[in-house]
Amino acid sequence: MNKDYLPACCASLDDHWPLPQQLPSLRLIGTHFDPARLHDEDFNRCALQPVRGAAKRQTEYLAGRLCAREALLQLTGTAAIPGVGEDRAPQWPAGTLGSITHGSGWAGAVVGHSADWRGLGLDIERIMPAGRAERLAAAILTPAELLRFEGLSTEQRARRVSLTFSLKESLFKALYPQVLRYFYFQDAELLSVTTDNKVRIRLLIDLHADWPAGCEFDGQFVEFKDYLLSLVSIAR
C-alpha cells in the first residue's frame, strides 16, 4: 500500500484555485478521472477501503477521496481520508470540515479548519443541454427565479438552470452537516449573480434555530470547458 500512489484512472491532482474569489484559509484539489482505466488493485495501492458498484461509481469515489486526502495534507500536514456516515455524508477529521464533489469525469474536494468555517459546499455539474434545462426549470427554480428566467436567451436559460442547480446543491452540502435535515430546490432562492461570478442565495424555510428563513449566503462559481463548479462558504 502506498499513500502517494496515483492510479492511472486519475490525472495529476491539481491545487490551482479556479474560483474567482481566493480564500487563502481553504485548500481545493481537483482531478479528472476515467473509469475505463480503473484497476482492481487501485484501492489497495492507494490505502483506501474499496466501495461496491460499477466502475464509474468506484472511480468517482476513489478520485474524490484522493482529492480530499491531498487537501487535508496541505491544510493540516496529515494525510487523512474522510469516513462515511450512516447518511453517506463524509465524516471529516476533528477540527476540519469540507466537501467532496464528482461528476462527468471531474472530482474535487475543498477543506478548511472548523475554527474558521461553519460550512463548505462544493458542487461540479455539466452545463445542461437546452432541452433538459427547460424540462427541469420548474422543479429547480422558485416562482421568483422563473420570472427572472423568462427574459434570457436559450443558452442563458440553460446556464442559469445549471448554475441554480449547482449552487443549491452546494448550499445543501454546506448546511446539512450542521442541521442534519434534508431540504430541497424550492427551499432556497438565487438572489443575484454578478459579472465576476459571485452570487447571493436566500434560505426560504426555517431550517434550524441558527438558520431561519431569510438567511442569506455568499457563493461563487466558475465555468471551464463544459463544467460549472460552485462553492458556498460560510465563515464562522
C-alpha positions in Angstrom: 0.0 0.0 0.0 1.3 3.5 -0.9 -0.5 6.6 0.2 1.5 8.5 -2.5 0.3 6.2 -5.3 -1.8 7.8 -8.0 -3.8 5.3 -10.1 -3.9 5.5 -13.9 -7.6 6.3 -13.7 -6.8 9.7 -12.1 -4.9 12.6 -13.6 -2.4 14.6 -11.5 -4.0 16.2 -8.5 -4.4 19.9 -9.2 -4.2 22.5 -6.4 -4.9 25.5 -8.6 -7.7 27.7 -7.1 -10.1 28.0 -10.1 -12.8 30.2 -8.5 -12.9 34.0 -8.8 -12.5 34.8 -5.1 -9.4 33.3 -3.5 -10.0 32.1 0.1 -6.5 31.5 1.5 -7.6 29.5 4.5 -9.1 26.8 2.3 -7.5 24.1 0.2 -9.1 22.9 -3.0 -7.9 19.9 -5.0 -9.3 18.6 -8.3 -8.6 15.9 -10.8 -10.0 14.4 -13.9 -10.8 10.6 -13.8 -11.5 7.9 -16.3 -13.4 4.8 -15.2 -12.1 2.8 -18.1 -8.6 2.9 -16.6 -9.6 1.7 -13.1 -7.7 -1.4 -12.0 -8.7 -4.0 -9.4 -5.8 -3.2 -7.1 -6.1 0.7 -7.2 -8.0 1.0 -3.8 -5.4 -1.3 -2.1 -2.5 0.6 -3.6 -4.0 3.9 -2.5 -4.6 2.6 1.0 -8.3 3.1 0.7 -11.2 0.9 1.6 -12.9 -0.3 -1.7 -16.5 0.5 -2.4 -19.1 -1.5 -4.2 -20.6 -0.6 -7.5 -19.9 -0.1 -11.2 -16.5 1.2 -12.4 -17.9 4.7 -12.6 -19.1 4.7 -9.0 -15.8 3.2 -7.8 -13.6 5.7 -9.8 -15.5 8.8 -8.8 -15.3 7.8 -5.1 -11.6 7.0 -5.4 -10.9 10.3 -7.2 -12.9 12.3 -4.7 -11.2 10.7 -1.7 -7.7 11.2 -3.1 -8.5 14.9 -3.6 -9.8 15.1 0.0 -6.7 13.4 1.3 -4.4 15.7 -0.5 -6.4 18.8 0.5 -6.2 17.7 4.2 -2.5 17.1 3.9 -2.0 20.6 2.6 -4.2 22.1 5.2 -3.1 20.2 8.3 0.1 18.3 7.4 -1.6 15.0 7.9 -3.0 12.9 5.1 -6.4 11.6 6.2 -9.4 10.1 4.4 -12.9 11.3 5.5 -15.0 8.4 6.7 -18.6 7.7 5.5 -21.5 8.3 7.9 -24.7 6.3 8.0 -26.3 9.1 5.9 -23.3 8.6 3.4 -22.1 12.1 4.2 -18.3 12.5 4.6 -17.0 12.5 8.2 -14.1 14.9 8.4 -11.2 14.7 11.0 -11.6 16.6 14.2 -11.0 20.3 13.7 -11.7 20.3 9.9 -14.7 20.3 7.6 -15.0 20.1 3.9 -17.0 19.0 0.8 -16.4 16.5 -2.0 -17.9 16.5 -5.5 -17.6 14.4 -8.6 -19.4 14.0 -11.9 -18.8 13.7 -15.6 -15.1 12.8 -15.3 -14.0 15.5 -12.8 -13.7 15.3 -9.0 -12.7 17.7 -6.3 -12.6 18.4 -2.6 -12.4 21.6 -0.5 -11.3 21.7 3.1 -10.8 24.2 5.9 -10.5 24.5 9.7 -13.7 24.4 11.6 -12.4 27.2 13.7 -12.7 29.4 10.6 -15.7 28.0 8.8 -19.2 26.8 9.7 -20.0 25.2 6.4 -18.5 24.4 3.0 -20.3 23.1 -0.1 -18.7 22.3 -3.4 -20.5 21.0 -6.5 -19.5 20.2 -10.1 -22.0 19.9 -12.9 -22.1 19.7 -16.6 -23.9 22.6 -18.2 -27.3 21.2 -19.2 -28.4 20.9 -22.8 -31.1 23.5 -23.5 -33.9 20.9 -23.8 -33.1 19.3 -20.4 -32.8 22.7 -18.7 -36.3 23.7 -20.0 -37.8 20.4 -18.7 -36.2 20.8 -15.2 -36.6 24.5 -14.8 -39.9 24.4 -12.9 -38.5 21.8 -10.4 -35.3 23.7 -9.8 -36.3 27.3 -9.9 -38.7 29.1 -7.5 -41.5 31.2 -8.9 -39.4 34.3 -8.4 -36.4 32.7 -10.2 -38.7 31.6 -13.1 -39.8 35.2 -13.6 -36.2 36.4 -13.9 -35.5 33.3 -16.2 -38.1 34.4 -18.8 -36.1 37.2 -20.3 -33.0 35.1 -21.0 -31.9 33.6 -24.3 -32.0 29.8 -24.8 -28.3 29.5 -24.0 -28.5 31.8 -21.0 -31.5 29.8 -19.7 -29.6 26.5 -19.8 -26.7 28.1 -17.9 -29.0 29.7 -15.3 -30.8 26.4 -14.6 -27.4 24.6 -14.4 -26.0 27.3 -12.1 -29.0 27.4 -9.8 -29.0 23.6 -9.6 -25.3 23.6 -8.7 -25.5 26.4 -6.1 -28.4 24.8 -4.3 -26.5 21.5 -4.2 -23.5 23.4 -2.7 -25.8 25.2 -0.2 -27.2 21.8 0.9 -23.7 20.4 1.4 -22.7 23.4 3.4 -25.7 23.3 5.7 -26.7 19.7 6.0 -23.8 18.7 8.4 -25.0 21.4 10.8 -28.7 20.8 10.7 -28.9 17.0 9.7 -32.1 17.8 7.8 -32.9 17.5 4.2 -34.2 20.4 2.2 -34.9 20.9 -1.5 -34.6 23.1 -4.5 -37.7 25.2 -3.7 -36.4 25.9 -0.2 -33.7 28.4 -1.3 -33.5 31.1 -3.9 -30.7 32.6 -6.0 -31.0 36.3 -5.5 -28.2 37.8 -7.6 -25.3 36.9 -9.9 -22.5 39.4 -10.5 -20.4 39.8 -13.6 -17.4 38.4 -11.6 -19.3 35.2 -10.9 -20.2 35.9 -7.3 -23.7 35.1 -6.0 -26.1 35.6 -3.2 -28.6 32.9 -2.1 -31.5 33.2 0.4 -33.0 30.4 2.5 -36.8 30.3 2.2 -37.7 28.0 5.1 -36.9 27.8 8.8 -34.2 25.1 8.7 -32.7 25.4 12.2 -32.6 27.9 15.1 -29.3 29.2 13.6 -30.7 29.2 10.0 -34.2 30.7 9.8 -36.0 31.7 6.7 -34.4 34.8 5.2 -30.8 33.9 5.9 -28.5 34.8 3.0 -25.3 33.2 1.9 -22.4 34.1 -0.4 -21.3 31.8 -3.2 -19.2 31.8 -6.3 -18.7 29.8 -9.4 -16.5 29.2 -12.5 -17.1 27.7 -15.9 -14.4 25.6 -17.5 -14.8 23.6 -20.7 -18.4 22.2 -20.2 -18.2 22.2 -16.4 -19.7 24.5 -13.9 -18.1 24.5 -10.4 -19.8 26.2 -7.5 -18.8 26.9 -3.9 -20.8 28.1 -0.9 -18.6 29.0 2.0 -20.0 30.1 5.4 -17.4 31.8 7.6 -17.6 31.3 11.4 
